């Protein structure tokens, strides 16, 4: 089992920045992928950014150039730096963990990000 604890959401004006954090604990394998997904009202949950333990990253086209994912493997923590936020970034953001050998999905409780003036 893996437990994920998120922090860092909130209300921000368009053009502003936020940083999300997610700390994993439990049965953490060295080979894993951590990332962020988001779900807006009435929409399906979709990927924002992921980062493998080896460093490979993947971003949704809508956030490329604005969001940066990073991680501290020693702390089993993943971060999402979000810059130049737009109203369409408003959603609940969920941390995700998948690890060797089963690659099951584990999810955090979600943190609300609201971009509004």
C-alpha positions in Angstrom: 0.0 0.0 0.0 1.0 3.6 -0.7 -0.3 6.7 0.9 -0.2 10.1 -0.7 -0.6 13.4 1.0 -1.1 16.5 -1.1 -0.7 20.2 -0.3 -0.5 23.6 -2.0 -3.9 24.2 -3.7 -5.9 27.4 -3.4 -7.3 30.5 -5.0 -5.1 32.5 -7.4 -5.7 35.2 -9.9 -5.1 34.6 -13.7 -1.4 34.9 -14.4 -0.5 33.9 -10.9 1.5 30.9 -9.6 1.0 28.0 -7.3 3.1 25.0 -6.2 1.6 21.6 -5.4 3.4 19.0 -3.3 2.7 15.3 -2.8 4.5 13.1 -0.4 4.3 9.3 -0.7 4.8 6.8 2.1 4.4 3.0 2.5 5.6 0.4 0.1 7.6 2.6 -2.3 9.6 0.8 -4.9 12.6 2.5 -6.5 11.1 2.1 -10.0 8.0 4.2 -10.1 6.2 7.1 -11.7 4.6 9.9 -9.8 2.4 12.6 -11.3 -0.5 14.9 -11.3 -4.0 14.6 -12.8 -6.9 17.0 -12.7 -10.6 16.9 -12.9 -12.8 19.9 -13.6 -16.6 19.8 -13.0 -18.4 17.8 -15.6 -15.2 16.5 -17.2 -13.1 13.3 -16.9 -9.9 13.2 -15.0 -6.9 13.7 -17.2 -3.1 13.8 -17.0 -1.4 17.0 -16.2 2.2 15.8 -15.8 4.1 12.7 -14.8 7.7 12.0 -13.9 9.4 8.6 -13.7 12.0 7.9 -11.0 14.6 7.9 -13.7 13.7 11.5 -14.7 11.6 11.1 -17.8 8.7 13.5 -17.9 5.4 13.8 -19.7 3.1 16.9 -20.0 -0.3 17.6 -21.3 -0.1 19.9 -24.3 -2.3 22.5 -22.5 0.3 23.0 -19.7 3.6 22.8 -21.6 5.7 25.9 -21.0 3.7 26.9 -17.9 3.9 23.9 -15.5 7.0 22.1 -14.3 7.0 18.8 -12.6 9.9 17.8 -10.3 10.6 15.3 -7.6 12.9 14.5 -4.7 13.4 10.7 -4.8 15.0 10.8 -1.3 11.8 12.2 0.1 9.4 10.4 -2.2 7.9 13.7 -3.0 6.7 15.2 -6.3 6.1 18.8 -7.0 4.1 20.7 -9.6 5.1 24.3 -10.2 2.2 26.1 -12.0 2.9 29.5 -13.6 0.8 31.8 -15.7 -2.4 30.1 -14.4 -5.5 30.4 -16.5 -9.2 30.1 -15.5 -9.3 26.8 -17.5 -6.8 25.3 -15.1 -9.4 25.4 -12.4 -9.9 21.8 -11.2 -9.3 19.3 -8.4 -5.7 18.2 -8.8 -4.9 14.6 -7.8 -1.5 13.1 -7.1 -0.8 9.7 -8.6 1.7 6.9 -7.9 2.5 3.8 -9.8 5.4 1.4 -8.9 7.1 -1.8 -9.7 6.0 -4.6 -9.8 2.3 -4.3 -10.0 2.0 -0.7 -11.3 -1.3 -0.2 -9.5 -2.7 3.3 -9.3 -2.7 5.1 -6.0 -4.4 8.5 -5.6 -4.2 11.3 -3.2 -7.3 12.9 -1.7 -7.2 15.8 -4.2 -6.5 19.5 -3.8 -8.7 22.3 -5.3 -7.0 24.9 -7.5 -9.2 27.8 -8.5 -8.0 30.5 -10.9 -10.3 33.5 -10.8 -10.2 37.2 -10.6 
